[in-house]
Amino acid sequence: MDSAPKDGSYILAIVAENDSRHLGYMAGRMFVIRHEGRLDDYDLGWAVFPGFGGAPDRYFRCWQPAPPPPPAVVGEGG
C-alpha cells in the first residue's frame, strides 16, 4: 500500500488477513477505498465502506487503480 495514492483518489484494494473486529472477516474481498491524506503527521487511514474508516495500510494486501466510470455517467453528477 506504500505506492497507493493517498490524495482522495478511489482505488480497488483486497483486504489482508488481520485481527480487526471490523475488517478481519473480510479478508480476501475487494473494496473500493480511498485515503483522505495526512494531518500534521497523523495518518487518517483508508475509508472503506460506510461506517468504517481509518483502516491502516496493513489491513490491505494489494491495490490497483479503480477503472474510470462508464461514459454515460461522466459529467452527469452521479
Secondary structure as UniProt FT lines:
FT   TURN            2..3
FT   STRAND          10..15
FT   TURN            21..23
FT   HELIX           24..26
FT   TURN            27..28
FT   STRAND          30..35
FT   STRAND          38..39
FT   TURN            40..41
FT   STRAND          42..43
FT   STRAND          46..47
FT   TURN            50..51
FT   HELIX           57..59
FT   STRAND          60..65
FT   TURN            71..77
//
